[in-house]
Every structure is written in structure tokens, then in C-alpha cells.
Amino acid sequence: MGGIYSKRKEIEGKLLGELPKDARFMLQELVDTEEKYVTDLTHLCKHHLVLYRDGKDVPTAIRGRERDLFGNIEGLMLFHRDIFLPKIRICLKEPAEVGACFADHVKDLNQYSQFFQDTAHQDEYFTDTTVKEFFQQITTRLNDVMNLQGFLMRPFQRLTRYRQLLEGLIKHMDSVLDEKGKENLNFALRLVKYQLRHSNDLRALALLKGFDGNLAEQGTLLLQEEFFVTDGKSNRKPRRVFLFDQTVIIAKPVGDMNAPFFKYIKVA
């Protein structure tokens, strides 16, 4: 145990003095953007969420729809503010531990799956004029540069930035990390990629209309992707496939960019 521990501390000491410039930049960016992320989530919870809960002038369409709109955003905020951010800051002094920050908190980071599941139909509410006006008034009152929809996109954007930074750290820290450090970084990247893919799958599924069965009875959604079919005249038409444990659903995109959805195609 002593030998392994000593080697670990030796690696950390080497990293502090000889970390590649690109890796140092990415670690600093990881901390800086994490601080900004926590600030945004805190603002969202302390102002937008509180004003919604206050109930004053809340449109009928979104009364009692807190979970659909905000999901478990408070839980995400508390995790990042009280646990994740302090650990990420430590990585400026102990860079070898950056992967462990993710690997040690799988359960906490899985809150993102819950958030994306809860808010999968969120965009539908913002097509209502009274809802848009209500939240726009809050945005104006708070003098925010970003509206509520922008704040609610922050979890997805944060995961996207984690992916980019982790890919860069894996590339630039490979020569100075021990096997455990490399393993943790790669695990962190797989975890983040899964959450991003899961988010895209749930949002696409939320846009599926016209299916005459019970989606909950189709099992786990394994894959959803766009593909193209031809009509014999070289005209390519976009389609969307949803692959479940129990069935395959084919749909076609319908509507405009402001209110897109996928219409179920019944296959004989």
C-alpha cells in the first residue's frame, strides 16, 4: 500500500510541475466554467423557480407542472455547488484526480438522466403564448441576459462541455497519468457521453406522435437515429427509427422548426 501511495503522490507532484500547457488550460477552464455553471443554476433556482412557486399570475397551462418544466434542477444545483465544484477546484492542485471527481459520483451525475426524463416535454409548454409572456416578464424583471429556456438548457450544455474537456485532457495528460488516472478519465468520458445520448433519445421520443400503443410497454429505448428512404426517383426522405427491446417504431418528421415532431408510420 505504501509503495502504491508513494508512486501516486510522485505522479501528482510531477503533474503540478510539468503538466502540458494545453492540459493546464483545460483544467483551469473546467474550474472556471464549473463556477459559472453553479452561478447560473443558483440564479435559476433562487429566482425563476421561486417566482413560479409563488403562484402569482402563473398561467393555467403550467400550474402544477413544476417537474415538467424544472425537473430536479434543485438537486443538480446542490450537488454541483456543495460537492462537485469543491472537488473540481482541488484538481488544480491534484490534476491526477480529475477523472475520479466523475467516477466517484456516478449516482449523483445520474441525476441528469432524471432531469432529461422529467423535462422531455418541456418545449411544448413554451409554445403557449401566455406561458412565454409570463416567463418573459420574469426575465425582464430580473434583467437577465438569458431567458428561462436558456437557463434550462444549461445542464445539456454543461455535459457537452464536459465531453469536450475530458477528450482534451485524455489526449494531453496521457503521458503523465498512471493507469488509474487514465482509467478514471476514460470512465468519466463514457459516463458523460451516455448522459448526452440519453438526453437526445428522450427528447426525440417526446416528439413522437400518433403511436397507438403504450410506449412504456415497449421496453428500454436502445437507439434512435435518423435515416433516409428513396421513392424510386432519387428523392431522399428523412425518417426516424426508434429501436426498443420489444419493437421498432418508424416515424417521419413533420411541422416546422418552431414546433417539430415525428409522426408514427404504421408498417403493414
N, C-alpha and C positions, 0 to 999 in steps of 0.2 A: 504493500500500500504506500509506504513512504517513497519508494522509487518512482511509482507512477505519479504521485502527487508532486514530487520534486520536478519531474520532467514537465508536468503540466504548468507549473509556475515558471519554469525556464522558458517555455514556449510563449507564455503570456508576456514575460519580460522582453523577449525578443520582438514580439509584435509591437510593443509600446515604442521601441526604439527604431524598428526597421520596417514598419508597415508600409506597403507601397502607397504612393501618393493617391492613386485612384481609390484605393480601399479606405484611406483616411477620410477622403472627401465624402465617400458614400456613407461611412459610419456617422459623420457629422450631419449629413443630410437626413439620415434615418432619425437621429435625435431631434433635429430642428423641425422636421415635418411632423414628427410624433407630437411635439409640443403644440404645434398649430392645430393638429387634429383634435387633441384634447380640448383646446380652447373652443373650437367650433362645436364639438359635441356638448360641452358645458353650456355654451350660449343657447344652443338648440333646446336643451332640457330646461334651463332656468328661465327662458323667455317664451319661445314658441309653444312648448309643451305646457307650461304653466298657464299661459293665456288661453290655450284650448281647454284645459281642465277647468278654468274659471267659469266656462259655460256661457259667458255673456255674448250674445249675438251669434253664437255658433249655429251655422246653417243646419237645417233638419237632416240633410243628406249625410252629414258626418257626425251627428250626435251618437255617442256610444260606439264610435268607430276608432277609438284611440289605438287599439292594437293593429288595425288595418293600416293606419296612417303612420304611426311612430314605431310600431313593433316593440322590441325590447331595447330601445335606444338608451334608456337609462342604465340598464345593466352593462351595455357596451361602454358607456361613458365612465362608469365607476371602475370597471376593470382596467381600462386604459389609463385613467387618471391616478388610481391608487396602487396599481400593481405593475402594469406593463411599462409605463413611462419611466418610473424609477429604475426598473431593471435595465431598460434600454440605455439610460444615462450612464449606468455603471460600465456599459460596454465601451465607452470612450477610454476607460482606464483598463478594461479587461476585454479586448476585442474578440478573444477566442470564445467568449461566452454568448456572442450574439445569436448563434443558432439555438442555443439552449433556452434563450428567452421564449422562443416559439415552442420548442419541443417540450418544455416543462409546463406549458399552459394550453395543451390541446383542448381540454374540456372548456376552458374559458373562451378560446378562439372559436370553438364550435357554436358559440352564441351567434356568430354571423349566419350560420345556416338557419337558425330560428328567426333571425331578423328578416332574411330574404323570403322565408316561407310566410311569415306574418304579413309582409308588405308587398307580396307578389301582385296584388290587385290595386295597389296604391294609386297608380296613374289614372285609373278610372274615375276617382273622386275629383281629380283636378280638371276634368272636362266639364264639370258643373260650374257655370258662371258665378253663382253665389259663393261657392267654395273658393274659387280663385280670388274673388274680390275680398272675401273675409281674410284670407292669408296675406293678400297684397297690402291690406290696411295694416296688418301687424308688421309686415316688412317695412313699410313706410314709417310707422310709429317708432320702430326700433332703429331706424336709419341704417338698416343693413344694406350691404352691397350685394348680398346674395339672398334669394327668396327661399321659402321653405323647401321647395323641391330641390334646390341646390344643396341645402344642408342635408337633406335626406339621401342625397347621392354620395355623401362623403364616405360612408362605410365601403361602398363598392370601389370608389376612387382610392381609398386607403389600401385596400387589398391589392389593387393594381400596382400601386407604388411599391408595396412590399415585394411583389413579384420582381419588379424591375431592379430594385436594390439588392435583393437576395441573389439574383442571377449575376449581378455585377460583383458582389462580394465573393461568391463561389469562384468566379474567374480570377479575381485579383488577390485572393487570400489563399489560394490553393497551395502555394509553395511554403507558406509559413504556418499552416494549421496542422495539428496532429489528426489522427484518424477519427477520433471522437468529435473534434471540432468540425471536420468535413462532413461527417455523418449527420450531425445536428443541423448544419446549414442546408444540406440536401433534403433532409426531412422537413425543415421549415418551408422550403420552396414547394415541395409536394403538397403540404397542408394548405398553403395559400392558393395554389393552383386548383385544388379540389374545391375550395370555397368559392372561387371565381366561377368555375364551371357550374357548380351547383346553383349559384345565383342566376346565371344565364338560363339554365334549364328551367328553373321555377318561373322566371319572368316570361319565357316563351310559352310555357304551359298555361300561364294565366291568360294568355291571349287566344287560347284555343276556344272556339265557339262551335256549337252545333253537334257535339258528340252526344249520341243518345244513350250512352252507358254511364256507369259510375266510375269516374277516374280513380277514386280511392280503391276500387276493387281490381285495378289493373296491375297492381304490384309496384315495385320500385321503377322509377324512370331511370333507365340506364343510359340513354343517349337521345339528344335532339339535335338535328342538323338540317341545313338547307341543302336541297339538291335540285336538279333541273330535269325536265322531261321535254321531249320534242313532239310536235304534232304531225311529223312527216313532211313538213315544209321548211325544215331547218329553223323553225321558231322555237326558241328555248323559253320554257315557262317555269318559274320558280315554284318549288313545293317545299313543305316542311315535314320531316318524319319524326315521330315520337316513338321510341322503342322502349316498351315496358317489359317487365317479367312475363306478363300474360298475353300481351297483344302488341300489334304495331298499328299506329294511327298515322294516316296521311292527311295533310291539310294544305290549303293554298292561301297565300297572303291576300288580304282584302282590305280595303279602306285606304285612307291617305296617311301621311307621315304623322299627323296630329292624333289620329285615332286608329292605328293599325290593329289588325287581329288576324288569326288564322281560322279559316272556315274548314270544318271537317269534311272530308271527301269520303263518302261511303263506297267501299270497294265491294263489288259483287263477288 
